[in-house]
Amino acid sequence: MDAALFAKMLSDKSVTDVTPFPVYFIEIEQLNAPARREKTRADMDSLHGGIDMIQISRLSFSYSRQPFIENMSFSVSEGEIFGFLGPSGAGKSTLQKILTGQLAGYGGTVRVLGREVNAHGRDFYERIGIDFEFPTLYEKLTGRQNLEFFGSLYAPPLRDIGQLLAGVELTHDADKKVAQYSRGMKSRLGFLRALINDPDILFLDEPTSGLDPANAHLMKQMILDEKARGKTVILTTHNMQDAQQLCDRVAFIVNGSIVALDTPHDLILQRGAASLRYTWREDGAEKSGECRLDRTGEDAQLQKLIAGGQLLTVHSAEPNLGDIFMEVTGRELQ
């Protein structure tokens, strides 16, 4: 986008709501040196040769004398959706800032794209995309102009803007000013901004927050589409349903430490037992019982009801990821 045109748009008096100058843009603009333009993705491919896109070993970090993150270790593979789950203040956002090079002064090893994160140069930001929970967009620009502008900060090749807008059903609103967008529309546009440079790693913070069920489903499908393209996704969320549906693995983070890490399916199988709930009628009243699904043969009452044909209803139930989080941490995810 032409700089003079951009300045003219920002001075347009037809929209009175002025978006604060995004911190993300300031960071990217500082990286936008001409020398970076000459770089290609092939130049960066030499940075990593294995399948681990992120490797963290014995990470520690503190904002004061009191440790905030302690002895944290994990790795994330190429094409994996990896979720950070934890209550507010657990360390999820701090961890994201370390992984994206926004926080230095940590202890231990943090390797992203094959190199210690604090040793990366300007080209590091060509390879990652970040979508904040509350997107920073230029409200005096249209949706399309926002994507064109942010795309101009990166070296080609870029993603096709028309295809991106169509993917989140914003084609018909692409030429409206963002000030006229709903919160859900802004969330979808912010997600597209993170995709514009075709990054290898996506850092997403509460991507479905504020979206209605239909748009949340659309957003989740877009995330799965990026996984299908081989992208690595780091997902921070309070939404257990999102984590269970999207993540290949999840890490429960509490008080700056990982207290559990596995696939959602295995966490549920290892720590939660499916149950069988049943009802019967006795002395004119409906009564109920429950037993573990793998121990139905040991439930004398159930066996008696089966033998006598007296069961009214039978339902199986298994815990969800939220139940497991509560069991492991003793806290609810809010």
ROROMI-120299 format. One line per 3 residues: number of its first residue (from 0); their letters; for each residue x, y, z of C-alpha. Coordinates in nm, 4 decimals, m for minus. Last residue first. Example, Ala and Ser with C-alpha at 12.3 -4.5 7.8 and 13.67 -1.06 7.14 Angstrom:
2
1> SA> 1.3670/m0.1060/0.7140 | 1.2300/m0.4500/0.7800
***
This chain:
334
333> QLE> m1.2033/m1.9512/3.4236 | m1.0426/m2.2962/3.4381 | m1.1552/m2.4511/3.7660
330> RGT> m0.8949/m2.5443/4.0234 | m0.7875/m2.8611/4.2042 | m0.5052/m2.8923/3.9551
327> VEM> m0.5280/m3.2507/3.8360 | m0.8952/m3.3197/3.9102 | m1.0121/m2.9769/3.7915
324> FID> m0.8119/m3.0102/3.4697 | m0.9556/m3.3590/3.4219 | m1.3120/m3.2317/3.4596
321> GLN> m1.2412/m2.9534/3.2119 | m1.0996/m3.2040/2.9648 | m1.4243/m3.3968/2.9653
318> PEA> m1.5259/m3.6837/3.1883 | m1.7045/m3.9845/3.0378 | m2.0730/m4.0702/3.0521
315> SHV> m2.2708/m4.3844/2.9681 | m2.6469/m4.3848/2.9987 | m2.8909/m4.6627/3.0956
312> TLL> m3.2634/m4.6072/3.1510 | m3.5550/m4.7983/3.3043 | m3.3785/m5.1164/3.4148
309> QGG> m3.6080/m5.3837/3.5636 | m3.5375/m5.6791/3.3369 | m3.4862/m5.9040/3.6398
306> AIL> m3.1366/m6.0155/3.5424 | m3.0418/m5.6619/3.4387 | m3.1747/m5.5170/3.7642
303> KQL> m2.9810/m5.7713/3.9724 | m2.6624/m5.7060/3.7739 | m2.6976/m5.3327/3.8283
300> QAD> m2.7510/m5.3735/4.2037 | m2.4550/m5.6101/4.2359 | m2.2115/m5.3722/4.0631
297> EGT> m1.8975/m5.5814/4.0083 | m1.9805/m5.6725/3.6477 | m2.0209/m5.3033/3.5665
294> RDL> m1.6603/m5.2417/3.6593 | m1.5085/m5.1010/3.3382 | m1.7886/m4.8485/3.2989
291> RCE> m1.7462/m4.7252/3.6526 | m2.0685/m4.7341/3.8509 | m2.3797/m4.5259/3.8959
288> GSK> m2.7240/m4.5745/4.0481 | m3.0646/m4.4186/4.0210 | m3.4107/m4.4484/4.1772
285> EAG> m3.7556/m4.3771/4.0384 | m4.0326/m4.4089/4.2978 | m4.3362/m4.6357/4.3030
282> DER> m4.1861/m4.8780/4.5526 | m3.8829/m4.9238/4.3228 | m3.8377/m4.7998/3.9689
279> WTY> m3.5035/m4.8237/3.7959 | m3.2299/m4.5882/3.6783 | m2.8828/m4.6215/3.5326
276> RLS> m2.5597/m4.4268/3.5053 | m2.2496/m4.5874/3.3600 | m1.9155/m4.4181/3.4145
273> AAG> m1.6043/m4.3343/3.2169 | m1.2959/m4.3099/3.4319 | m1.0770/m4.0036/3.4313
270> RQL> m0.7029/m3.9755/3.4787 | m0.5486/m4.1992/3.2174 | m0.8331/m4.2029/2.9652
267> ILD> m0.9064/m3.8307/2.9888 | m0.5404/m3.7325/2.9680 | m0.5008/m3.9791/2.6829
264> HPT> m0.7761/m3.8214/2.4745 | m0.6621/m3.4646/2.5425 | m0.3111/m3.5606/2.4268
261> DLA> m0.0499/m3.5233/2.6978 | 0.1037/m3.2730/2.9400 | 0.0221/m3.2337/3.3093
258> VIS> 0.1439/m3.0050/3.5910 | 0.3409/m2.7645/3.3739 | 0.4728/m2.4903/3.6022
255> GNV> 0.4299/m2.1137/3.6251 | 0.1652/m2.1202/3.8969 | m0.0541/m2.3631/3.7018
252> IFA> m0.0039/m2.4670/3.3401 | m0.1910/m2.7687/3.2006 | m0.0182/m2.8587/2.8740
249> VRD> m0.2234/m2.9818/2.5812 | m0.1494/m3.2139/2.2920 | m0.2970/m3.2662/1.9454
246> CLQ> m0.5228/m2.9704/2.0123 | m0.8338/m2.8745/1.8184 | m1.1482/m3.0379/1.9583
243> QAD> m1.0335/m3.0838/2.3182 | m0.8715/m2.7417/2.3295 | m1.1761/m2.5697/2.1823
240> QMN> m1.4057/m2.7510/2.4267 | m1.1781/m2.6578/2.7164 | m1.2061/m2.2868/2.6394
237> HTT> m0.9609/m2.0993/2.8585 | m0.7238/m2.0723/2.5655 | m0.3674/m2.0323/2.4452
234> LIV> m0.3030/m2.2128/2.1175 | 0.0409/m2.2648/1.9651 | m0.0074/m2.3788/1.6055
231> TKG> 0.2486/m2.5452/1.3778 | 0.1688/m2.5262/1.0076 | 0.1764/m2.8310/0.7824
228> RAK> m0.0995/m2.7247/0.5440 | m0.3387/m2.9570/0.7275 | m0.2577/m2.7644/1.0457
225> EDL> m0.3592/m2.4458/0.8675 | m0.6890/m2.6090/0.7673 | m0.7443/m2.7096/1.1292
222> IMQ> m0.7111/m2.3452/1.2311 | m0.9533/m2.2396/0.9575 | m1.2007/m2.5038/1.0772
219> KML> m1.1757/m2.3637/1.4279 | m1.2535/m2.0154/1.2973 | m1.5602/m2.1362/1.1077
216> HAN> m1.6902/m2.3217/1.4132 | m1.6437/m2.0068/1.6201 | m1.8284/m1.8140/1.3483
213> APD> m2.1300/m2.0441/1.3727 | m2.1216/m2.0630/1.7532 | m2.1076/m1.6825/1.7983
210> LGS> m1.7611/m1.5340/1.8413 | m1.6487/m1.3325/2.1423 | m1.3436/m1.5472/2.2105
207> TPE> m1.2853/m1.8007/1.9326 | m0.9128/m1.7304/1.8840 | m0.8306/m1.7167/2.2577
204> DLF> m0.4633/m1.6285/2.1968 | m0.3171/m1.7784/1.8798 | 0.0557/m1.8102/1.8071
201> LID> 0.0990/m1.9464/1.4543 | 0.4257/m2.1087/1.3474 | 0.5366/m2.1570/0.9860
198> PDN> 0.3996/m1.8222/0.8775 | 0.2181/m1.7497/0.5487 | 0.2858/m1.3739/0.5698
195> ILA> m0.0884/m1.2916/0.5699 | m0.1806/m1.5553/0.8285 | m0.1616/m1.3407/1.1447
192> RLF> m0.3568/m1.0670/0.9662 | m0.6204/m1.3253/0.8814 | m0.6732/m1.3959/1.2520
189> GLR> m0.7152/m1.0257/1.3179 | m0.9777/m1.0146/1.0442 | m1.1719/m1.2955/1.2116
186> SKM> m1.1557/m1.1246/1.5497 | m1.2622/m0.7937/1.3943 | m1.5645/m0.9653/1.2395
183> GRS> m1.6568/m1.1153/1.5773 | m1.6285/m0.7790/1.7479 | m1.8599/m0.6256/1.4906
180> YQA> m1.7110/m0.4251/1.2069 | m1.8085/m0.0648/1.1281 | m1.4821/0.0789/1.2619
177> VKK> m1.3102/m0.1729/1.0339 | m1.4061/0.0374/0.7345 | m1.6074/m0.1583/0.4807
174> DAD> m1.4295/m0.2842/0.1711 | m1.3908/m0.6454/0.2862 | m1.7490/m0.6703/0.4108
171> HTL> m1.8813/m0.8869/0.1262 | m1.5648/m1.0985/0.1271 | m1.5626/m1.1463/0.5035
168> EVG> m1.6788/m1.5087/0.5086 | m1.3786/m1.6427/0.7016 | m1.2295/m1.8334/0.4072
165> ALL> m1.3490/m1.5708/0.1601 | m1.1304/m1.3087/0.3251 | m0.8272/m1.5384/0.3086
162> QGI> m0.8919/m1.6255/m0.0550 | m0.9169/m1.2597/m0.1543 | m0.6032/m1.1714/0.0401
159> DRL> m0.3880/m1.4343/m0.1329 | m0.1159/m1.5360/0.1107 | 0.2204/m1.3661/0.0773
156> PPA> 0.5338/m1.4599/m0.1132 | 0.6851/m1.2161/m0.0463 | 0.8735/m1.0239/0.2223
153> YLS> 0.6624/m0.8766/0.4979 | 0.5574/m0.5263/0.6020 | 0.3430/m0.4823/0.2906
150> GFF> 0.1167/m0.7618/0.4170 | 0.0215/m0.5464/0.7138 | m0.0922/m0.2751/0.4741
147> ELN> m0.2735/m0.5021/0.2314 | m0.4470/m0.6825/0.5173 | m0.5625/m0.3552/0.6710
144> QRG> m0.6677/m0.2280/0.3281 | m0.8900/m0.5338/0.2781 | m1.0609/m0.4851/0.6135
141> TLK> m1.1147/m0.1186/0.5391 | m0.8977/0.1474/0.6970 | m1.0106/0.4013/0.9561
138> EYL> m1.0305/0.1239/1.2164 | m0.6646/0.0313/1.1887 | m0.6391/m0.3037/1.3639
135> TPF> m0.5112/m0.4269/1.6985 | m0.6875/m0.7553/1.7733 | m0.8057/m0.8310/2.1276
132> EFD> m0.7226/m1.1973/2.1885 | m0.3938/m1.1452/2.0065 | m0.3152/m1.3212/1.6811
129> IGI> 0.0558/m1.3720/1.6169 | 0.2203/m1.5084/1.3017 | 0.5726/m1.6503/1.2809
126> REY> 0.8246/m1.7038/1.0016 | 0.8782/m1.3500/0.8770 | 0.9217/m1.2436/1.2377
123> FDR> 1.2411/m1.4494/1.2666 | 1.3836/m1.2596/0.9690 | 1.4917/m0.9780/1.1980
120> GHA> 1.7565/m1.1862/1.3675 | 1.7267/m1.4769/1.6064 | 1.9692/m1.5161/1.8968
117> NVE> 1.7088/m1.4449/2.1674 | 1.4975/m1.7362/2.0392 | 1.7797/m1.9883/2.0541
114> RGL> 1.7776/m2.1420/1.7072 | 1.6112/m2.4374/1.5363 | 1.2831/m2.2720/1.4441
111> VRV> 1.2292/m2.1779/1.8092 | 1.4799/m2.2834/2.0744 | 1.4260/m2.1785/2.4360
108> TGG> 1.6976/m2.3073/2.6696 | 1.7316/m2.2331/3.0401 | 1.6979/m1.8982/3.2141
105> YGA> 1.5017/m1.6007/3.0881 | 1.6267/m1.2445/3.0498 | 1.4402/m1.1735/2.7290
102> LQG> 1.0708/m1.1129/2.6698 | 0.9196/m1.0206/2.3325 | 1.1019/m1.2924/2.1392
99> TLI> 0.7908/m1.4802/2.0289 | 0.8539/m1.7793/2.2560 | 0.9203/m1.5533/2.5545
96> KQL> 0.6005/m1.3579/2.4938 | 0.4001/m1.6821/2.4642 | 0.5422/m1.8046/2.7954
93> TSK> 0.4467/m1.4803/2.9647 | 0.0961/m1.5138/2.8252 | 0.0583/m1.8657/2.9652
90> GAG> 0.2133/m1.7959/3.3060 | m0.0660/m1.9031/3.5432 | m0.1923/m1.5489/3.5953
87> SPG> m0.5375/m1.6258/3.4588 | m0.6177/m1.9955/3.4864 | m0.4438/m2.2577/3.2725
84> LFG> m0.4373/m2.4242/2.9367 | m0.1564/m2.3966/2.6826 | m0.2433/m2.5917/2.3691
81> FIE> m0.0227/m2.7470/2.1012 | m0.1524/m2.7901/1.7475 | 0.1167/m2.9912/1.5707
78> GES> 0.2307/m2.9541/1.2093 | 0.6002/m2.9419/1.3017 | 0.6571/m3.0719/1.6504
75> VSF> 0.6361/m2.8911/1.9828 | 0.8816/m2.9562/2.2664 | 0.8570/m2.9454/2.6448
72> SMN> 1.0480/m2.8327/2.9548 | 0.9588/m2.5871/3.2336 | 1.1898/m2.5581/3.5349
69> EIF> 1.0108/m2.2630/3.6956 | 0.8076/m1.9758/3.5553 | 0.7236/m1.6897/3.7956
66> PQR> 1.0120/m1.7136/4.0428 | 0.9960/m1.4446/4.3172 | 1.2864/m1.2026/4.3008
63> SYS> 1.0934/m0.9991/4.0465 | 0.9526/m1.0485/3.6967 | 1.0907/m1.4003/3.6946
60> FSL> 1.1673/m1.6585/3.4294 | 1.2744/m2.0204/3.4193 | 1.2977/m2.2658/3.1309
57> RSI> 1.4502/m2.6053/3.2062 | 1.4446/m2.7096/2.8395 | 1.2199/m2.5715/2.5682
54> QIM> 1.2263/m2.6951/2.2098 | 0.9963/m2.5450/1.9476 | 0.9710/m2.6390/1.5788
51> DIG> 1.0726/m2.9976/1.6444 | 1.0706/m3.1915/1.3146 | 1.4415/m3.1569/1.2534
48> GHL> 1.6518/m2.9458/1.0169 | 1.6033/m2.5986/1.1478 | 1.7723/m2.2698/1.0676
45> SDM> 1.8681/m2.3708/0.7152 | 1.5107/m2.3056/0.6057 | 1.5612/m1.9358/0.6743
42> DAR> 1.7555/m1.8611/0.3589 | 1.5087/m2.0740/0.1597 | 1.2286/m1.8559/0.2873
39> TKE> 1.3863/m1.5674/0.1041 | 1.5788/m1.2663/0.2259 | 1.6153/m0.9610/0.0076
36> RRA> 1.3308/m0.7867/0.1852 | 1.5200/m0.8173/0.5103 | 1.7911/m0.5899/0.3762
33> PAN> 1.5325/m0.3211/0.3131 | 1.4585/m0.2984/0.6876 | 1.1101/m0.3837/0.8152
30> LQE> 1.2125/m0.5090/1.1566 | 1.1374/m0.1793/1.3265 | 0.8071/m0.1760/1.1412
27> IEI> 0.7235/m0.5167/1.2882 | 0.7656/m0.4013/1.6473 | 0.5753/m0.0782/1.5879
24> FYV> 0.2992/m0.2707/1.4112 | 0.2573/m0.5091/1.7056 | 0.2357/m0.2149/1.9438
21> PFP> m0.0686/m0.0987/1.7490 | m0.1186/0.2780/1.7167 | m0.4369/0.3395/1.9102
18> TVD> m0.7490/0.3068/1.6923 | m0.9172/0.6383/1.6276 | m1.2967/0.6480/1.6491
15> TVS> m1.4005/0.9640/1.4636 | m1.4519/0.8125/1.1200 | m1.5361/1.0509/0.8399
12> KDS> m1.2399/1.2693/0.9333 | m0.9944/1.0856/0.7076 | m0.6453/1.1591/0.8392
9> LMK> m0.5602/0.7883/0.8687 | m0.6725/0.7306/0.5113 | m0.4520/1.0125/0.3822
6> AFL> m0.1507/0.8669/0.5617 | m0.2139/0.5259/0.4013 | m0.2470/0.6828/0.0572
3> AAD> 0.0845/0.8641/0.1051 | 0.2518/0.5416/0.2155 | 0.1312/0.3469/m0.0919
0> M> 0.0000/0.0000/0.0000
***
